[in-house]
Amino acid sequence: MQIAEPLLIAIEELSKLPGIGKKTAQRLALHILKSNNESVDNLIKSIQDLKTRLGFCKRCFNLSEEELCNICKNPKRDKTVICVVEEASDVIAIEKTNEYFGLYHILGGVLSPLSGVGADSLKIKELIKRFEIEDINEVILALNPDTEGETTALYLAKLIKPLGIKVTRIARGLPIGGDLEFADEATIGRAVLGRIVL
């Protein structure tokens, strides 16, 4: 069966998105084709805005439209606690719980020697530098409970503990091998409240 080239290209591009297979990509492409021009224009603009208007907070590396993200700028946040996460999607997941009111630091991944990701590839130096500038009492390690997350948590704990800063880990409540961004709000909320000292 011959498929029109614009549709084929749209299916190919959509199927490159995480979690989108060829069949889902085809359904999405056909849905876009059937949508009115205003809806399609809004979708295109929102995708372009992601690339042109969003950057990274210079302090915590969260997504931001300005130099500092809304969390770092918020005077009501507890400035003595930093929650360390892998990616910005983890910040979104924790924020949805309404259980955590401190600051964040996004590493940009986890240690993974097999994939060539070492400490220099992550925002670890920037985290340590924050301890010199900011008055931090506690660091919460909210990394995914998989091998790489556990390795990264142990590495960070060994770096931070000698500085006299309390290091905690979110409580178990997330499945081993699971991703933080896919857990429900109640599970993440309980995990943050029930964190343990390393």
ZAPADREN-912896 format. One record per atom (N, C-alpha, C): x, y, z; residue in three letters. Coordinates in steps of 0.05 Angstrom, whole numbers, padded with zeros to 5 digits, always signed. Example, Ala and Ser with C-alpha at 12.3 -4.5 7.8 and 13.67 -1.06 7.14 Angstrom:
+00264-00114+00156ALA/+00246-00090+00156ALA/+00264-00066+00156ALA/+00257-00045+00142SER/+00273-00021+00143SER/+00258+00001+00157SER/
***
This chain:
+00017-00024+00000MET/+00000+00000+00000MET/+00018+00025+00000MET/+00012+00044-00017GLN/+00026+00069-00018GLN/+00015+00089+00002GLN/+00032+00102+00017ILE/+00023+00122+00036ILE/+00034+00149+00026ILE/+00018+00170+00027ALA/+00027+00196+00018ALA/+00052+00204+00034ALA/+00071+00216+00020GLU/+00097+00222+00032GLU/+00094+00240+00057GLU/+00078+00262+00057PRO/+00076+00278+00081PRO/+00066+00263+00105PRO/+00047+00244+00101LEU/+00037+00228+00123LEU/+00059+00209+00132LEU/+00073+00197+00114LEU/+00095+00178+00121LEU/+00116+00192+00137LEU/+00124+00217+00129ILE/+00144+00232+00144ILE/+00134+00239+00172ILE/+00109+00247+00174ALA/+00097+00254+00200ALA/+00097+00229+00218ALA/+00090+00206+00208ILE/+00090+00181+00224ILE/+00118+00175+00233ILE/+00138+00177+00215GLU/+00166+00172+00222GLU/+00175+00190+00245GLU/+00169+00216+00242GLU/+00178+00236+00262GLU/+00164+00231+00289GLU/+00138+00226+00289LEU/+00123+00222+00314LEU/+00132+00196+00327LEU/+00140+00176+00312SER/+00148+00150+00324SER/+00175+00152+00337SER/+00190+00174+00333LYS/+00215+00179+00346LYS/+00212+00188+00375LYS/+00187+00196+00382LEU/+00182+00205+00410LEU/+00181+00181+00428LEU/+00191+00184+00453PRO/+00191+00161+00472PRO/+00163+00151+00477PRO/+00160+00125+00476GLY/+00134+00112+00482GLY/+00115+00112+00459GLY/+00123+00123+00436ILE/+00105+00124+00413ILE/+00114+00104+00392ILE/+00098+00084+00387GLY/+00105+00064+00366GLY/+00093+00073+00340GLY/+00097+00057+00319LYS/+00088+00064+00292LYS/+00057+00067+00291LYS/+00043+00049+00304LYS/+00013+00051+00303LYS/+00003+00076+00317LYS/+00014+00082+00340THR/+00005+00106+00355THR/+00013+00131+00339THR/+00036+00130+00327ALA/+00045+00153+00310ALA/+00026+00157+00287ALA/+00017+00135+00275GLN/-00002+00137+00253GLN/-00028+00149+00262GLN/-00038+00140+00285ARG/-00063+00152+00296ARG/-00060+00182+00302ARG/-00037+00189+00313LEU/-00032+00217+00319LEU/-00031+00234+00294LEU/-00016+00224+00274ALA/-00013+00238+00248ALA/-00041+00242+00235ALA/-00057+00221+00235LEU/-00084+00223+00223LEU/-00102+00242+00239LEU/-00099+00242+00265HIS/-00114+00261+00282HIS/-00106+00290+00276HIS/-00080+00295+00273ILE/-00071+00322+00266ILE/-00081+00330+00239ILE/-00081+00311+00220LEU/-00091+00316+00193LEU/-00121+00325+00193LEU/-00136+00312+00211LYS/-00165+00318+00213LYS/-00171+00343+00229LYS/-00152+00352+00245SER/-00156+00375+00263SER/-00158+00401+00247SER/-00172+00420+00259ASN/-00174+00446+00245ASN/-00147+00461+00246ASN/-00143+00480+00229ASN/-00117+00494+00226ASN/-00109+00508+00252ASN/-00128+00519+00267GLU/-00121+00532+00292GLU/-00109+00513+00312GLU/-00120+00489+00315SER/-00109+00469+00333SER/-00081+00461+00325SER/-00077+00457+00299VAL/-00051+00449+00289VAL/-00031+00472+00294VAL/-00039+00496+00289ASP/-00021+00519+00293ASP/-00014+00522+00323ASP/-00033+00517+00341ASN/-00028+00518+00369ASN/-00008+00496+00377ASN/-00011+00472+00366LEU/+00008+00450+00372LEU/+00036+00458+00362LEU/+00038+00468+00338ILE/+00064+00475+00327ILE/+00077+00497+00344ILE/+00061+00517+00352LYS/+00072+00539+00368LYS/+00082+00529+00395LYS/+00066+00511+00407SER/+00074+00501+00434SER/+00100+00485+00432SER/+00104+00471+00411ILE/+00129+00456+00407ILE/+00152+00475+00402ILE/+00148+00495+00385GLN/+00169+00515+00380GLN/+00176+00530+00406GLN/+00156+00537+00422ASP/+00161+00551+00447ASP/+00178+00534+00466ASP/+00174+00508+00466LEU/+00191+00490+00483LEU/+00220+00495+00477LEU/+00227+00497+00451LYS/+00254+00500+00443LYS/+00265+00529+00445LYS/+00247+00549+00441THR/+00257+00576+00440THR/+00254+00591+00467THR/+00234+00585+00483ARG/+00228+00600+00507ARG/+00239+00587+00532ARG/+00243+00561+00531LEU/+00252+00547+00555LEU/+00282+00543+00555LEU/+00294+00547+00578GLY/+00322+00541+00582GLY/+00325+00528+00609GLY/+00349+00530+00621PHE/+00353+00518+00647PHE/+00361+00538+00668PHE/+00351+00535+00692CYS/+00357+00552+00715CYS/+00387+00550+00720CYS/+00400+00573+00724LYS/+00429+00573+00728LYS/+00437+00562+00756LYS/+00418+00560+00774ARG/+00424+00550+00801ARG/+00418+00520+00803ARG/+00394+00511+00795CYS/+00387+00483+00800CYS/+00384+00466+00775CYS/+00384+00479+00751PHE/+00382+00466+00725PHE/+00354+00455+00719PHE/+00334+00467+00733ASN/+00307+00461+00727ASN/+00299+00476+00701ASN/+00278+00468+00688LEU/+00268+00483+00665LEU/+00258+00511+00674LEU/+00265+00531+00658SER/+00258+00558+00666SER/+00257+00576+00641SER/+00240+00597+00643GLU/+00239+00617+00622GLU/+00258+00640+00628GLU/+00268+00641+00653GLU/+00286+00663+00662GLU/+00311+00651+00673GLU/+00329+00668+00682GLU/+00355+00660+00693GLU/+00351+00640+00717GLU/+00332+00647+00734LEU/+00325+00629+00757LEU/+00297+00618+00753LEU/+00293+00593+00760CYS/+00266+00581+00758CYS/+00248+00592+00780CYS/+00222+00586+00777ASN/+00202+00596+00796ASN/+00206+00584+00824ASN/+00217+00560+00826ILE/+00222+00548+00852ILE/+00245+00562+00866ILE/+00267+00567+00852CYS/+00290+00580+00864CYS/+00283+00609+00872CYS/+00266+00622+00857LYS/+00258+00650+00863LYS/+00237+00652+00885LYS/+00223+00631+00891ASN/+00201+00632+00910ASN/+00211+00636+00939ASN/+00205+00659+00951PRO/+00215+00664+00978PRO/+00202+00646+01000PRO/+00181+00631+00993LYS/+00168+00614+01013LYS/+00180+00586+01014LYS/+00198+00580+00995ARG/+00211+00554+00995ARG/+00232+00553+01017ARG/+00236+00528+01029ASP/+00256+00524+01049ASP/+00284+00523+01035ASP/+00299+00544+01039LYS/+00325+00547+01026LYS/+00348+00530+01039LYS/+00341+00515+01060THR/+00361+00499+01074THR/+00361+00470+01065THR/+00342+00463+01048VAL/+00340+00435+01039VAL/+00341+00433+01009VAL/+00357+00415+00998ILE/+00359+00410+00969ILE/+00351+00381+00964ILE/+00333+00378+00945CYS/+00326+00351+00936CYS/+00340+00346+00909CYS/+00357+00326+00908VAL/+00372+00320+00884VAL/+00357+00299+00868VAL/+00353+00306+00843VAL/+00338+00288+00825VAL/+00354+00284+00799VAL/+00346+00265+00783GLU/+00359+00260+00757GLU/+00352+00280+00736GLU/+00326+00284+00732GLU/+00316+00300+00709GLU/+00294+00319+00718GLU/+00288+00338+00701ALA/+00266+00358+00707ALA/+00239+00344+00710ALA/+00235+00322+00696SER/+00210+00307+00699SER/+00206+00297+00728SER/+00228+00292+00742ASP/+00226+00284+00770ASP/+00216+00307+00788ASP/+00225+00331+00782VAL/+00216+00355+00797VAL/+00185+00357+00794VAL/+00176+00354+00769ILE/+00147+00356+00764ILE/+00132+00335+00780ILE/+00143+00310+00781ALA/+00130+00289+00796ALA/+00129+00295+00826ALA/+00151+00305+00837ILE/+00151+00312+00866ILE/+00133+00336+00872ILE/+00134+00356+00855GLU/+00117+00380+00859GLU/+00087+00373+00860GLU/+00079+00354+00844LYS/+00051+00346+00843LYS/+00041+00335+00870LYS/+00060+00325+00887THR/+00052+00314+00913THR/+00044+00335+00933THR/+00053+00360+00929ASN/+00049+00382+00949ASN/+00059+00374+00977ASN/+00080+00358+00978GLU/+00091+00349+01003GLU/+00119+00360+01008GLU/+00131+00371+00988TYR/+00159+00381+00991TYR/+00160+00410+00984TYR/+00175+00425+01002PHE/+00175+00455+00999PHE/+00203+00466+00999PHE/+00223+00449+00993GLY/+00251+00459+00992GLY/+00259+00465+00963GLY/+00285+00465+00959LEU/+00296+00470+00932LEU/+00304+00444+00919LEU/+00313+00446+00894TYR/+00321+00423+00879TYR/+00348+00427+00867TYR/+00360+00404+00858HIS/+00384+00404+00841HIS/+00381+00381+00822HIS/+00382+00387+00796ILE/+00378+00367+00776ILE/+00406+00359+00765ILE/+00412+00333+00768LEU/+00438+00323+00759LEU/+00441+00321+00729LEU/+00419+00316+00715GLY/+00421+00312+00687GLY/+00427+00283+00679GLY/+00420+00265+00698GLY/+00425+00237+00694GLY/+00436+00224+00718GLY/+00447+00200+00715VAL/+00459+00185+00737VAL/+00485+00172+00727VAL/+00502+00164+00746LEU/+00527+00151+00739LEU/+00521+00125+00724LEU/+00533+00121+00702SER/+00529+00097+00686SER/+00554+00092+00669SER/+00574+00079+00682PRO/+00600+00074+00668PRO/+00597+00059+00642PRO/+00578+00041+00640LEU/+00574+00025+00616LEU/+00565+00043+00593LEU/+00550+00065+00600SER/+00541+00084+00579SER/+00560+00107+00576SER/+00582+00107+00590GLY/+00601+00128+00588GLY/+00594+00154+00604GLY/+00576+00151+00623VAL/+00567+00174+00640VAL/+00582+00173+00666VAL/+00601+00190+00669GLY/+00616+00192+00694GLY/+00608+00217+00710GLY/+00622+00222+00732ALA/+00615+00244+00750ALA/+00618+00271+00735ALA/+00637+00273+00717ASP/+00641+00298+00702ASP/+00619+00304+00682ASP/+00603+00284+00675SER/+00581+00287+00656SER/+00556+00298+00670SER/+00556+00297+00697LEU/+00532+00306+00712LEU/+00538+00332+00726LEU/+00517+00344+00738LYS/+00519+00370+00751LYS/+00526+00367+00781LYS/+00547+00350+00786ILE/+00555+00344+00813ILE/+00573+00366+00824ILE/+00591+00377+00808LYS/+00608+00399+00816LYS/+00592+00423+00824LYS/+00571+00428+00807GLU/+00553+00451+00812GLU/+00538+00447+00839GLU/+00531+00422+00845LEU/+00517+00417+00871LEU/+00536+00423+00894LEU/+00560+00413+00892ILE/+00580+00418+00914ILE/+00585+00448+00917ILE/+00587+00462+00895LYS/+00591+00491+00896LYS/+00569+00505+00910LYS/+00544+00495+00908ARG/+00521+00507+00922ARG/+00525+00507+00952ARG/+00538+00486+00962PHE/+00542+00484+00991PHE/+00560+00506+01002PHE/+00577+00517+00984GLU/+00595+00539+00992GLU/+00580+00565+00993GLU/+00560+00568+00976ILE/+00546+00593+00973ILE/+00520+00594+00990ILE/+00506+00572+00991GLU/+00480+00570+01005GLU/+00483+00557+01032GLU/+00465+00563+01050ASP/+00465+00551+01077ASP/+00447+00526+01077ASP/+00459+00504+01068ILE/+00443+00479+01065ILE/+00447+00461+01090ILE/+00425+00452+01101ASN/+00426+00434+01124ASN/+00421+00405+01117ASN/+00406+00400+01095GLU/+00398+00373+01088GLU/+00398+00370+01057GLU/+00407+00347+01048VAL/+00405+00340+01020VAL/+00389+00314+01019VAL/+00367+00315+01004ILE/+00350+00292+01000ILE/+00357+00280+00972ILE/+00365+00255+00972LEU/+00371+00241+00947LEU/+00346+00227+00937LEU/+00334+00237+00916ALA/+00309+00226+00905ALA/+00315+00215+00877ALA/+00332+00195+00877LEU/+00341+00183+00852LEU/+00325+00157+00848LEU/+00322+00149+00823ASN/+00307+00125+00817ASN/+00320+00101+00831ASN/+00303+00082+00841PRO/+00314+00059+00856PRO/+00324+00037+00838PRO/+00341+00043+00819ASP/+00354+00023+00802ASP/+00384+00023+00808ASP/+00398+00006+00794THR/+00427+00003+00800THR/+00442+00029+00797THR/+00437+00044+00775GLU/+00451+00069+00770GLU/+00443+00090+00791GLU/+00417+00091+00798GLY/+00408+00110+00818GLY/+00420+00105+00845GLY/+00422+00079+00853GLU/+00434+00071+00878GLU/+00464+00078+00879GLU/+00477+00073+00857THR/+00506+00079+00855THR/+00511+00109+00857THR/+00494+00124+00844THR/+00497+00154+00845THR/+00491+00164+00873THR/+00471+00153+00886ALA/+00464+00161+00913ALA/+00487+00156+00933ALA/+00499+00132+00931LEU/+00522+00126+00948LEU/+00545+00144+00943LEU/+00551+00150+00917TYR/+00573+00167+00910TYR/+00568+00195+00921TYR/+00544+00206+00918LEU/+00538+00233+00929LEU/+00539+00233+00959LEU/+00529+00212+00972ALA/+00530+00212+01001ALA/+00559+00213+01011ALA/+00577+00199+00998LYS/+00605+00199+01006LYS/+00618+00227+01002LYS/+00608+00241+00982LEU/+00619+00268+00977LEU/+00608+00289+00997LEU/+00582+00286+01004ILE/+00568+00307+01019ILE/+00571+00303+01050ILE/+00571+00279+01060LYS/+00572+00274+01089LYS/+00596+00288+01102LYS/+00620+00287+01091PRO/+00643+00300+01104PRO/+00640+00330+01106PRO/+00621+00342+01092LEU/+00616+00371+01093LEU/+00599+00378+01117LEU/+00590+00358+01132GLY/+00573+00363+01155GLY/+00544+00368+01148GLY/+00536+00360+01125ILE/+00508+00364+01116ILE/+00493+00337+01118ILE/+00469+00338+01130LYS/+00453+00314+01133LYS/+00444+00304+01105LYS/+00449+00278+01100VAL/+00441+00266+01075VAL/+00419+00246+01080VAL/+00396+00249+01067THR/+00374+00230+01069THR/+00367+00220+01042THR/+00352+00198+01042ARG/+00343+00186+01017ARG/+00313+00182+01020ARG/+00298+00187+00998ILE/+00269+00183+01000ILE/+00264+00153+01007ILE/+00243+00149+01022ALA/+00237+00122+01032ALA/+00230+00104+01009ALA/+00233+00078+01014ARG/+00225+00059+00994ARG/+00194+00060+00992ARG/+00184+00058+00970GLY/+00155+00060+00965GLY/+00152+00060+00935GLY/+00175+00063+00922LEU/+00175+00062+00893LEU/+00186+00035+00885LEU/+00175+00023+00864PRO/+00185-00004+00856PRO/+00214-00003+00846PRO/+00229-00024+00852ILE/+00256-00026+00843ILE/+00255-00028+00812ILE/+00272-00012+00799GLY/+00273-00011+00770GLY/+00252+00007+00758GLY/+00236+00020+00775GLY/+00215+00039+00766GLY/+00226+00067+00762GLY/+00212+00083+00748ASP/+00219+00111+00744ASP/+00202+00129+00760ASP/+00215+00149+00773LEU/+00201+00168+00790LEU/+00179+00182+00776LEU/+00183+00191+00751GLU/+00163+00206+00737GLU/+00137+00191+00731GLU/+00138+00164+00732PHE/+00115+00148+00726PHE/+00100+00139+00751PHE/+00110+00145+00775ALA/+00097+00137+00800ALA/+00074+00156+00806ALA/+00055+00146+00821ASP/+00032+00164+00828ASP/+00039+00183+00850ASP/+00024+00204+00853GLU/+00030+00226+00872GLU/+00031+00216+00901GLU/+00012+00198+00908ALA/+00011+00188+00936ALA/+00036+00173+00943ALA/+00045+00156+00925THR/+00069+00140+00930THR/+00094+00158+00933THR/+00096+00177+00915ILE/+00119+00196+00917ILE/+00117+00213+00942ILE/+00093+00222+00949GLY/+00089+00238+00973GLY/+00098+00223+00998GLY/+00089+00198+01000ARG/+00097+00181+01024ARG/+00127+00177+01024ARG/+00138+00173+01001ALA/+00167+00168+00999ALA/+00183+00192+01009ALA/+00174+00217+01001VAL/+00188+00241+01009VAL/+00185+00245+01039VAL/+00161+00241+01050LEU/+00156+00245+01079LEU/+00171+00224+01095LEU/+00174+00200+01085GLY/+00186+00178+01100GLY/+00216+00174+01093GLY/+00229+00195+01084ARG/+00257+00191+01076ARG/+00274+00182+01100ARG/+00297+00169+01094ILE/+00314+00158+01114ILE/+00342+00170+01113ILE/+00356+00170+01136VAL/+00383+00181+01136VAL/+00402+00159+01126VAL/+00421+00167+01109LEU/+00441+00148+01099LEU/+00465+00147+01117LEU/
***
